[in-house]
């Protein structure tokens, strides 16, 4: 699993919004969707590197693509 260390949850949400994801609801986690995929992002600062790599993969992005969006 690729790692993306040191990402704030707000930065992750902004990056995912650039590729078409929208916030559905917020609580202890932020739920985002692009219509076909649903992502769950924890409210952590920073998000665990292993977890962030999995979120990027679930969004259909590579580590390089995700870092470019930050």
PyMOL Python script that loads the backbone (N, CA, C, O; Angstrom):
from pymol import cmd

cmd.read_pdbstr("""\
ATOM      1  N   UNK A   1       0.857  -1.187   0.000  1.00  0.00           N
ATOM      2  CA  UNK A   1       0.000   0.000   0.000  1.00  0.00           C
ATOM      3  C   UNK A   1       0.896   1.240   0.000  1.00  0.00           C
ATOM      4  O   UNK A   1       1.797   1.345   0.832  1.00  0.00           O
ATOM      5  N   UNK A   2       0.663   2.170  -0.910  1.00  0.00           N
ATOM      6  CA  UNK A   2       1.469   3.396  -0.930  1.00  0.00           C
ATOM      7  C   UNK A   2       1.164   4.273   0.271  1.00  0.00           C
ATOM      8  O   UNK A   2       0.053   4.260   0.800  1.00  0.00           O
ATOM      9  N   UNK A   3       2.160   5.032   0.693  1.00  0.00           N
ATOM     10  CA  UNK A   3       1.995   5.898   1.855  1.00  0.00           C
ATOM     11  C   UNK A   3       2.042   7.364   1.453  1.00  0.00           C
ATOM     12  O   UNK A   3       2.822   7.763   0.588  1.00  0.00           O
ATOM     13  N   UNK A   4       1.194   8.157   2.095  1.00  0.00           N
ATOM     14  CA  UNK A   4       1.188   9.600   1.885  1.00  0.00           C
ATOM     15  C   UNK A   4       1.235  10.239   3.272  1.00  0.00           C
ATOM     16  O   UNK A   4       0.185  10.495   3.860  1.00  0.00           O
ATOM     17  N   UNK A   5       2.430  10.502   3.807  1.00  0.00           N
ATOM     18  CA  UNK A   5       2.539  10.984   5.179  1.00  0.00           C
ATOM     19  C   UNK A   5       2.210  12.461   5.356  1.00  0.00           C
ATOM     20  O   UNK A   5       2.360  13.262   4.434  1.00  0.00           O
ATOM     21  N   UNK A   6       1.760  12.805   6.562  1.00  0.00           N
ATOM     22  CA  UNK A   6       1.610  14.194   6.973  1.00  0.00           C
ATOM     23  C   UNK A   6       0.536  14.999   6.283  1.00  0.00           C
ATOM     24  O   UNK A   6       0.750  16.173   5.978  1.00  0.00           O
ATOM     25  N   UNK A   7      -0.636  14.393   6.022  1.00  0.00           N
ATOM     26  CA  UNK A   7      -1.707  15.128   5.354  1.00  0.00           C
ATOM     27  C   UNK A   7      -2.801  15.462   6.365  1.00  0.00           C
ATOM     28  O   UNK A   7      -3.313  14.583   7.059  1.00  0.00           O
ATOM     29  N   UNK A   8      -3.145  16.730   6.436  1.00  0.00           N
ATOM     30  CA  UNK A   8      -4.230  17.209   7.282  1.00  0.00           C
ATOM     31  C   UNK A   8      -5.553  16.798   6.637  1.00  0.00           C
ATOM     32  O   UNK A   8      -5.635  16.745   5.410  1.00  0.00           O
ATOM     33  N   UNK A   9      -6.593  16.506   7.424  1.00  0.00           N
ATOM     34  CA  UNK A   9      -7.868  16.071   6.842  1.00  0.00           C
ATOM     35  C   UNK A   9      -8.506  17.159   5.978  1.00  0.00           C
ATOM     36  O   UNK A   9      -9.185  16.838   5.003  1.00  0.00           O
ATOM     37  N   UNK A  10      -8.306  18.425   6.309  1.00  0.00           N
ATOM     38  CA  UNK A  10      -8.872  19.507   5.500  1.00  0.00           C
ATOM     39  C   UNK A  10      -8.196  19.572   4.137  1.00  0.00           C
ATOM     40  O   UNK A  10      -8.858  19.825   3.130  1.00  0.00           O
ATOM     41  N   UNK A  11      -6.894  19.348   4.095  1.00  0.00           N
ATOM     42  CA  UNK A  11      -6.160  19.331   2.829  1.00  0.00           C
ATOM     43  C   UNK A  11      -6.611  18.161   1.960  1.00  0.00           C
ATOM     44  O   UNK A  11      -6.744  18.293   0.743  1.00  0.00           O
ATOM     45  N   UNK A  12      -6.842  17.026   2.593  1.00  0.00           N
ATOM     46  CA  UNK A  12      -7.308  15.842   1.856  1.00  0.00           C
ATOM     47  C   UNK A  12      -8.682  16.095   1.241  1.00  0.00           C
ATOM     48  O   UNK A  12      -8.927  15.712   0.097  1.00  0.00           O
ATOM     49  N   UNK A  13      -9.574  16.733   1.986  1.00  0.00           N
ATOM     50  CA  UNK A  13     -10.915  17.040   1.473  1.00  0.00           C
ATOM     51  C   UNK A  13     -10.822  17.994   0.294  1.00  0.00           C
ATOM     52  O   UNK A  13     -11.489  17.780  -0.719  1.00  0.00           O
ATOM     53  N   UNK A  14     -10.014  19.041   0.400  1.00  0.00           N
ATOM     54  CA  UNK A  14      -9.849  19.998  -0.704  1.00  0.00           C
ATOM     55  C   UNK A  14      -9.298  19.305  -1.953  1.00  0.00           C
ATOM     56  O   UNK A  14      -9.755  19.569  -3.065  1.00  0.00           O
ATOM     57  N   UNK A  15      -8.319  18.421  -1.768  1.00  0.00           N
ATOM     58  CA  UNK A  15      -7.723  17.715  -2.902  1.00  0.00           C
ATOM     59  C   UNK A  15      -8.751  16.815  -3.581  1.00  0.00           C
ATOM     60  O   UNK A  15      -8.803  16.751  -4.809  1.00  0.00           O
ATOM     61  N   UNK A  16      -9.560  16.127  -2.799  1.00  0.00           N
ATOM     62  CA  UNK A  16     -10.561  15.235  -3.378  1.00  0.00           C
ATOM     63  C   UNK A  16     -11.690  16.009  -4.045  1.00  0.00           C
ATOM     64  O   UNK A  16     -12.288  15.526  -5.007  1.00  0.00           O
ATOM     65  N   UNK A  17     -11.988  17.206  -3.542  1.00  0.00           N
ATOM     66  CA  UNK A  17     -13.011  18.036  -4.181  1.00  0.00           C
ATOM     67  C   UNK A  17     -12.566  18.470  -5.578  1.00  0.00           C
ATOM     68  O   UNK A  17     -13.404  18.688  -6.453  1.00  0.00           O
ATOM     69  N   UNK A  18     -11.264  18.594  -5.792  1.00  0.00           N
ATOM     70  CA  UNK A  18     -10.732  18.996  -7.101  1.00  0.00           C
ATOM     71  C   UNK A  18     -11.000  17.936  -8.171  1.00  0.00           C
ATOM     72  O   UNK A  18     -11.069  18.260  -9.357  1.00  0.00           O
ATOM     73  N   UNK A  19     -11.152  16.671  -7.761  1.00  0.00           N
ATOM     74  CA  UNK A  19     -11.393  15.594  -8.731  1.00  0.00           C
ATOM     75  C   UNK A  19     -12.853  15.151  -8.745  1.00  0.00           C
ATOM     76  O   UNK A  19     -13.179  14.103  -9.302  1.00  0.00           O
ATOM     77  N   UNK A  20     -13.730  15.942  -8.135  1.00  0.00           N
ATOM     78  CA  UNK A  20     -15.156  15.681  -8.270  1.00  0.00           C
ATOM     79  C   UNK A  20     -15.868  15.084  -7.076  1.00  0.00           C
ATOM     80  O   UNK A  20     -17.069  14.829  -7.155  1.00  0.00           O
ATOM     81  N   UNK A  21     -15.173  14.851  -5.972  1.00  0.00           N
ATOM     82  CA  UNK A  21     -15.834  14.327  -4.776  1.00  0.00           C
ATOM     83  C   UNK A  21     -16.505  15.467  -4.024  1.00  0.00           C
ATOM     84  O   UNK A  21     -15.997  16.588  -4.019  1.00  0.00           O
ATOM     85  N   UNK A  22     -17.631  15.196  -3.394  1.00  0.00           N
ATOM     86  CA  UNK A  22     -18.369  16.183  -2.612  1.00  0.00           C
ATOM     87  C   UNK A  22     -18.660  15.618  -1.234  1.00  0.00           C
ATOM     88  O   UNK A  22     -18.869  14.415  -1.078  1.00  0.00           O
ATOM     89  N   UNK A  23     -18.673  16.491  -0.235  1.00  0.00           N
ATOM     90  CA  UNK A  23     -18.967  16.086   1.139  1.00  0.00           C
ATOM     91  C   UNK A  23     -20.452  15.752   1.237  1.00  0.00           C
ATOM     92  O   UNK A  23     -21.308  16.555   0.864  1.00  0.00           O
ATOM     93  N   UNK A  24     -20.744  14.556   1.743  1.00  0.00           N
ATOM     94  CA  UNK A  24     -22.129  14.131   1.948  1.00  0.00           C
ATOM     95  C   UNK A  24     -22.561  14.458   3.373  1.00  0.00           C
ATOM     96  O   UNK A  24     -23.623  15.038   3.596  1.00  0.00           O
ATOM     97  N   UNK A  25     -21.722  14.076   4.334  1.00  0.00           N
ATOM     98  CA  UNK A  25     -22.019  14.404   5.725  1.00  0.00           C
ATOM     99  C   UNK A  25     -20.723  14.430   6.524  1.00  0.00           C
ATOM    100  O   UNK A  25     -19.694  13.905   6.099  1.00  0.00           O
ATOM    101  N   UNK A  26     -20.805  15.062   7.699  1.00  0.00           N
ATOM    102  CA  UNK A  26     -19.637  15.191   8.557  1.00  0.00           C
ATOM    103  C   UNK A  26     -20.003  14.847   9.987  1.00  0.00           C
ATOM    104  O   UNK A  26     -21.120  15.106  10.433  1.00  0.00           O
ATOM    105  N   UNK A  27     -19.077  14.274  10.684  1.00  0.00           N
ATOM    106  CA  UNK A  27     -19.200  13.942  12.089  1.00  0.00           C
ATOM    107  C   UNK A  27     -17.785  13.694  12.575  1.00  0.00           C
ATOM    108  O   UNK A  27     -16.909  14.540  12.397  1.00  0.00           O
ATOM    109  N   UNK A  28     -17.553  12.533  13.191  1.00  0.00           N
ATOM    110  CA  UNK A  28     -16.187  12.168  13.551  1.00  0.00           C
ATOM    111  C   UNK A  28     -15.380  11.815  12.311  1.00  0.00           C
ATOM    112  O   UNK A  28     -14.150  11.863  12.327  1.00  0.00           O
ATOM    113  N   UNK A  29     -16.074  11.464  11.244  1.00  0.00           N
ATOM    114  CA  UNK A  29     -15.460  11.204   9.946  1.00  0.00           C
ATOM    115  C   UNK A  29     -16.177  12.050   8.905  1.00  0.00           C
ATOM    116  O   UNK A  29     -17.323  12.456   9.100  1.00  0.00           O
ATOM    117  N   UNK A  30     -15.488  12.311   7.795  1.00  0.00           N
ATOM    118  CA  UNK A  30     -16.077  13.050   6.688  1.00  0.00           C
ATOM    119  C   UNK A  30     -16.387  12.033   5.595  1.00  0.00           C
ATOM    120  O   UNK A  30     -15.503  11.295   5.162  1.00  0.00           O
ATOM    121  N   UNK A  31     -17.634  11.993   5.153  1.00  0.00           N
ATOM    122  CA  UNK A  31     -18.060  11.071   4.118  1.00  0.00           C
ATOM    123  C   UNK A  31     -18.162  11.851   2.814  1.00  0.00           C
ATOM    124  O   UNK A  31     -18.856  12.865   2.739  1.00  0.00           O
ATOM    125  N   UNK A  32     -17.461  11.366   1.781  1.00  0.00           N
ATOM    126  CA  UNK A  32     -17.457  12.036   0.474  1.00  0.00           C
ATOM    127  C   UNK A  32     -17.862  11.035  -0.607  1.00  0.00           C
ATOM    128  O   UNK A  32     -17.647   9.831  -0.469  1.00  0.00           O
ATOM    129  N   UNK A  33     -18.456  11.559  -1.691  1.00  0.00           N
ATOM    130  CA  UNK A  33     -18.853  10.707  -2.802  1.00  0.00           C
ATOM    131  C   UNK A  33     -18.700  11.469  -4.113  1.00  0.00           C
ATOM    132  O   UNK A  33     -18.795  12.696  -4.159  1.00  0.00           O
ATOM    133  N   UNK A  34     -18.458  10.698  -5.184  1.00  0.00           N
ATOM    134  CA  UNK A  34     -18.442  11.281  -6.530  1.00  0.00           C
ATOM    135  C   UNK A  34     -19.596  10.746  -7.353  1.00  0.00           C
ATOM    136  O   UNK A  34     -19.626  10.939  -8.568  1.00  0.00           O
ATOM    137  N   UNK A  35     -20.530  10.090  -6.725  1.00  0.00           N
ATOM    138  CA  UNK A  35     -21.674   9.508  -7.409  1.00  0.00           C
ATOM    139  C   UNK A  35     -21.567   8.003  -7.548  1.00  0.00           C
ATOM    140  O   UNK A  35     -22.582   7.307  -7.535  1.00  0.00           O
ATOM    141  N   UNK A  36     -20.352   7.492  -7.680  1.00  0.00           N
ATOM    142  CA  UNK A  36     -20.175   6.044  -7.798  1.00  0.00           C
ATOM    143  C   UNK A  36     -19.333   5.465  -6.657  1.00  0.00           C
ATOM    144  O   UNK A  36     -19.475   4.288  -6.328  1.00  0.00           O
ATOM    145  N   UNK A  37     -18.477   6.259  -6.062  1.00  0.00           N
ATOM    146  CA  UNK A  37     -17.612   5.799  -4.969  1.00  0.00           C
ATOM    147  C   UNK A  37     -17.899   6.606  -3.716  1.00  0.00           C
ATOM    148  O   UNK A  37     -18.245   7.785  -3.787  1.00  0.00           O
ATOM    149  N   UNK A  38     -17.751   5.960  -2.567  1.00  0.00           N
ATOM    150  CA  UNK A  38     -17.926   6.633  -1.282  1.00  0.00           C
ATOM    151  C   UNK A  38     -16.620   6.490  -0.511  1.00  0.00           C
ATOM    152  O   UNK A  38     -16.078   5.391  -0.392  1.00  0.00           O
ATOM    153  N   UNK A  39     -16.117   7.610   0.015  1.00  0.00           N
ATOM    154  CA  UNK A  39     -14.886   7.621   0.802  1.00  0.00           C
ATOM    155  C   UNK A  39     -15.183   8.083   2.218  1.00  0.00           C
ATOM    156  O   UNK A  39     -16.027   8.952   2.434  1.00  0.00           O
ATOM    157  N   UNK A  40     -14.486   7.497   3.178  1.00  0.00           N
ATOM    158  CA  UNK A  40     -14.588   7.915   4.567  1.00  0.00           C
ATOM    159  C   UNK A  40     -13.234   8.443   4.986  1.00  0.00           C
ATOM    160  O   UNK A  40     -12.234   7.727   4.928  1.00  0.00           O
ATOM    161  N   UNK A  41     -13.200   9.712   5.414  1.00  0.00           N
ATOM    162  CA  UNK A  41     -11.945  10.360   5.804  1.00  0.00           C
ATOM    163  C   UNK A  41     -12.013  10.691   7.283  1.00  0.00           C
ATOM    164  O   UNK A  41     -12.918  11.409   7.708  1.00  0.00           O
ATOM    165  N   UNK A  42     -11.076  10.183   8.079  1.00  0.00           N
ATOM    166  CA  UNK A  42     -11.092  10.495   9.513  1.00  0.00           C
ATOM    167  C   UNK A  42     -10.672  11.936   9.764  1.00  0.00           C
ATOM    168  O   UNK A  42      -9.867  12.497   9.021  1.00  0.00           O
ATOM    169  N   UNK A  43     -11.225  12.527  10.818  1.00  0.00           N
ATOM    170  CA  UNK A  43     -10.802  13.879  11.216  1.00  0.00           C
ATOM    171  C   UNK A  43      -9.583  13.716  12.114  1.00  0.00           C
ATOM    172  O   UNK A  43      -9.704  13.641  13.337  1.00  0.00           O
ATOM    173  N   UNK A  44      -8.421  13.664  11.499  1.00  0.00           N
ATOM    174  CA  UNK A  44      -7.178  13.503  12.245  1.00  0.00           C
ATOM    175  C   UNK A  44      -6.146  14.439  11.642  1.00  0.00           C
ATOM    176  O   UNK A  44      -6.170  14.720  10.443  1.00  0.00           O
ATOM    177  N   UNK A  45      -5.252  14.913  12.472  1.00  0.00           N
ATOM    178  CA  UNK A  45      -4.189  15.795  12.011  1.00  0.00           C
ATOM    179  C   UNK A  45      -2.856  15.301  12.537  1.00  0.00           C
ATOM    180  O   UNK A  45      -2.592  15.455  13.730  1.00  0.00           O
ATOM    181  N   UNK A  46      -2.016  14.725  11.721  1.00  0.00           N
ATOM    182  CA  UNK A  46      -2.269  14.336  10.340  1.00  0.00           C
ATOM    183  C   UNK A  46      -2.955  12.974  10.269  1.00  0.00           C
ATOM    184  O   UNK A  46      -2.994  12.228  11.248  1.00  0.00           O
ATOM    185  N   UNK A  47      -3.493  12.669   9.096  1.00  0.00           N
ATOM    186  CA  UNK A  47      -4.082  11.350   8.857  1.00  0.00           C
ATOM    187  C   UNK A  47      -2.935  10.364   8.737  1.00  0.00           C
ATOM    188  O   UNK A  47      -1.910  10.672   8.128  1.00  0.00           O
ATOM    189  N   UNK A  48      -3.098   9.183   9.312  1.00  0.00           N
ATOM    190  CA  UNK A  48      -2.100   8.123   9.241  1.00  0.00           C
ATOM    191  C   UNK A  48      -1.710   7.885   7.781  1.00  0.00           C
ATOM    192  O   UNK A  48      -2.577   7.835   6.909  1.00  0.00           O
ATOM    193  N   UNK A  49      -0.415   7.739   7.512  1.00  0.00           N
ATOM    194  CA  UNK A  49       0.092   7.609   6.144  1.00  0.00           C
ATOM    195  C   UNK A  49      -0.493   6.397   5.429  1.00  0.00           C
ATOM    196  O   UNK A  49      -0.829   6.484   4.248  1.00  0.00           O
ATOM    197  N   UNK A  50      -0.619   5.278   6.118  1.00  0.00           N
ATOM    198  CA  UNK A  50      -1.169   4.063   5.530  1.00  0.00           C
ATOM    199  C   UNK A  50      -2.643   4.269   5.179  1.00  0.00           C
ATOM    200  O   UNK A  50      -3.099   3.832   4.122  1.00  0.00           O
ATOM    201  N   UNK A  51      -3.381   4.930   6.062  1.00  0.00           N
ATOM    202  CA  UNK A  51      -4.799   5.216   5.830  1.00  0.00           C
ATOM    203  C   UNK A  51      -4.968   6.150   4.638  1.00  0.00           C
ATOM    204  O   UNK A  51      -5.841   5.926   3.799  1.00  0.00           O
ATOM    205  N   UNK A  52      -4.154   7.184   4.550  1.00  0.00           N
ATOM    206  CA  UNK A  52      -4.269   8.147   3.450  1.00  0.00           C
ATOM    207  C   UNK A  52      -3.955   7.484   2.120  1.00  0.00           C
ATOM    208  O   UNK A  52      -4.589   7.796   1.111  1.00  0.00           O
ATOM    209  N   UNK A  53      -2.995   6.579   2.100  1.00  0.00           N
ATOM    210  CA  UNK A  53      -2.696   5.832   0.876  1.00  0.00           C
ATOM    211  C   UNK A  53      -3.889   5.000   0.425  1.00  0.00           C
ATOM    212  O   UNK A  53      -4.174   4.910  -0.769  1.00  0.00           O
ATOM    213  N   UNK A  54      -4.579   4.397   1.374  1.00  0.00           N
ATOM    214  CA  UNK A  54      -5.773   3.612   1.056  1.00  0.00           C
ATOM    215  C   UNK A  54      -6.909   4.476   0.542  1.00  0.00           C
ATOM    216  O   UNK A  54      -7.632   4.076  -0.371  1.00  0.00           O
ATOM    217  N   UNK A  55      -7.073   5.660   1.122  1.00  0.00           N
ATOM    218  CA  UNK A  55      -8.125   6.578   0.669  1.00  0.00           C
ATOM    219  C   UNK A  55      -7.851   7.013  -0.764  1.00  0.00           C
ATOM    220  O   UNK A  55      -8.766   7.044  -1.586  1.00  0.00           O
ATOM    221  N   UNK A  56      -6.605   7.348  -1.072  1.00  0.00           N
ATOM    222  CA  UNK A  56      -6.244   7.762  -2.437  1.00  0.00           C
ATOM    223  C   UNK A  56      -6.501   6.627  -3.424  1.00  0.00           C
ATOM    224  O   UNK A  56      -7.004   6.855  -4.525  1.00  0.00           O
ATOM    225  N   UNK A  57      -6.156   5.411  -3.027  1.00  0.00           N
ATOM    226  CA  UNK A  57      -6.376   4.247  -3.888  1.00  0.00           C
ATOM    227  C   UNK A  57      -7.875   4.034  -4.115  1.00  0.00           C
ATOM    228  O   UNK A  57      -8.298   3.776  -5.242  1.00  0.00           O
ATOM    229  N   UNK A  58      -8.674   4.139  -3.061  1.00  0.00           N
ATOM    230  CA  UNK A  58     -10.128   3.978  -3.179  1.00  0.00           C
ATOM    231  C   UNK A  58     -10.747   5.055  -4.062  1.00  0.00           C
ATOM    232  O   UNK A  58     -11.775   4.824  -4.698  1.00  0.00           O
ATOM    233  N   UNK A  59     -10.122   6.238  -4.102  1.00  0.00           N
ATOM    234  CA  UNK A  59     -10.615   7.331  -4.936  1.00  0.00           C
ATOM    235  C   UNK A  59     -10.204   7.151  -6.394  1.00  0.00           C
ATOM    236  O   UNK A  59     -10.636   7.913  -7.259  1.00  0.00           O
ATOM    237  N   UNK A  60      -9.369   6.144  -6.670  1.00  0.00           N
ATOM    238  CA  UNK A  60      -8.930   5.903  -8.043  1.00  0.00           C
ATOM    239  C   UNK A  60      -7.727   6.734  -8.433  1.00  0.00           C
ATOM    240  O   UNK A  60      -7.476   6.949  -9.619  1.00  0.00           O
ATOM    241  N   UNK A  61      -6.973   7.207  -7.439  1.00  0.00           N
ATOM    242  CA  UNK A  61      -5.807   8.045  -7.694  1.00  0.00           C
ATOM    243  C   UNK A  61      -4.533   7.319  -7.285  1.00  0.00           C
ATOM    244  O   UNK A  61      -4.549   6.501  -6.366  1.00  0.00           O
ATOM    245  N   UNK A  62      -3.436   7.613  -7.962  1.00  0.00           N
ATOM    246  CA  UNK A  62      -2.134   7.113  -7.537  1.00  0.00           C
ATOM    247  C   UNK A  62      -1.566   8.088  -6.505  1.00  0.00           C
ATOM    248  O   UNK A  62      -2.096   9.185  -6.328  1.00  0.00           O
ATOM    249  N   UNK A  63      -0.511   7.696  -5.840  1.00  0.00           N
ATOM    250  CA  UNK A  63       0.140   8.567  -4.857  1.00  0.00           C
ATOM    251  C   UNK A  63       0.622   9.846  -5.527  1.00  0.00           C
ATOM    252  O   UNK A  63       0.472  10.934  -4.973  1.00  0.00           O
ATOM    253  N   UNK A  64       1.196   9.720  -6.709  1.00  0.00           N
ATOM    254  CA  UNK A  64       1.716  10.882  -7.445  1.00  0.00           C
ATOM    255  C   UNK A  64       0.576  11.831  -7.814  1.00  0.00           C
ATOM    256  O   UNK A  64       0.709  13.046  -7.666  1.00  0.00           O
ATOM    257  N   UNK A  65      -0.540  11.285  -8.291  1.00  0.00           N
ATOM    258  CA  UNK A  65      -1.689  12.119  -8.654  1.00  0.00           C
ATOM    259  C   UNK A  65      -2.245  12.838  -7.430  1.00  0.00           C
ATOM    260  O   UNK A  65      -2.580  14.020  -7.497  1.00  0.00           O
ATOM    261  N   UNK A  66      -2.343  12.115  -6.303  1.00  0.00           N
ATOM    262  CA  UNK A  66      -2.897  12.729  -5.091  1.00  0.00           C
ATOM    263  C   UNK A  66      -2.002  13.854  -4.570  1.00  0.00           C
ATOM    264  O   UNK A  66      -2.487  14.914  -4.175  1.00  0.00           O
ATOM    265  N   UNK A  67      -0.687  13.609  -4.573  1.00  0.00           N
ATOM    266  CA  UNK A  67       0.245  14.642  -4.109  1.00  0.00           C
ATOM    267  C   UNK A  67       0.179  15.888  -4.986  1.00  0.00           C
ATOM    268  O   UNK A  67       0.331  17.005  -4.491  1.00  0.00           O
ATOM    269  N   UNK A  68      -0.047  15.703  -6.280  1.00  0.00           N
ATOM    270  CA  UNK A  68      -0.149  16.838  -7.199  1.00  0.00           C
ATOM    271  C   UNK A  68      -1.386  17.696  -6.857  1.00  0.00           C
ATOM    272  O   UNK A  68      -1.382  18.907  -7.077  1.00  0.00           O
ATOM    273  N   UNK A  69      -2.432  17.066  -6.323  1.00  0.00           N
ATOM    274  CA  UNK A  69      -3.656  17.791  -5.966  1.00  0.00           C
ATOM    275  C   UNK A  69      -3.507  18.588  -4.677  1.00  0.00           C
ATOM    276  O   UNK A  69      -4.238  19.552  -4.451  1.00  0.00           O
ATOM    277  N   UNK A  70      -2.555  18.184  -3.827  1.00  0.00           N
ATOM    278  CA  UNK A  70      -2.347  18.891  -2.566  1.00  0.00           C
ATOM    279  C   UNK A  70      -1.728  20.240  -2.864  1.00  0.00           C
ATOM    280  O   UNK A  70      -1.463  21.014  -1.944  1.00  0.00           O
TER     281      UNK A  70
END
""", "prot")
cmd.dss("prot")
cmd.show_as("cartoon", "prot")
cmd.util.cbc("prot")
cmd.orient("prot")
